[in-house]
Amino acid sequence: MSCGSVYIYSGEGQGKSSAALGRAVLAASEGKSVLAIRFLKGKELAHSAFFDRLEPEIKIFSFEKSDVNFDELTGEKKSEEIFNIKNGLHFAKKVLATGECDLLILDEILGLIDNRIITPEDLKELLAARDEETDIILTGIYLDDEICALADGISRIENIK
């Protein structure tokens, strides 16, 4: 990865988050600091003992309080989680503005657009907050021309079998 680049892992297939985590491990092995913020997946994996062992090189955050995926929540619980998700977005903006890490992974952020929690314009504003040194990886299924224009590289992940 070159400095200040935006990469997208998208597609219907499984493995987008895993690919991003693989890039995180590679960056950390090169002495870079990595921060990942997970969206729409509930809190359970973000607080696992395995991920805790990756610190301080790789820090993983989830601002959601529910133990289940966003899609499985009731309307009222979704509203509560949207508030928590927006806190995560504010944190991401702060991280980008301060250059707190070398690589920021926004896992399933494209799903926030698909769920109408944010707009493509909101994503543009978030990316505009970054310093020139931070690489960013965005993951999720949702992808359109407007989002593609934000990226320096795009990988489409699909299940073949």
Buried (B, 14 or more C-beta within 10 A) or exposed (E): BEEEBBBBBBBEEEBBBEBBBEBBEEBBEEEBBBBBBBBBBBBEEBEEEEBEEBEEBBBBBBBBEBEBBBEEBEEEBBEBBBEBBBEBBEBBBEBBEEBBBBBBBBBBBBBBBBBEBBEBEBBEEBBEBBEEEBBBBBBBBBBEEEBEEBBEEBBEBEEEE
